[in-house]
Amino acid sequence: MQYLTAIKNYLVGKKSYVLSVLLALYVCLQAFNVVATTPDQDIAVYGLFGALFGVTLSAKVNRLKK
């Protein structure tokens, strides 16, 4: 359990950067046809990234309120 707490503490303030890198990696892999997806799958993946960015922004706002 301490391992998960250490990971959580490490990611404080870095979650949006990690998501940005993952999104950039996904787009690059898609651009070079390493990942072949349908337009519906693209919408789902981008929606997931959008929701995750919303969660990270909400966490940032809540942390700044304290």
Beta strands, then each sheet from edge to edge (+ up, - down):
end
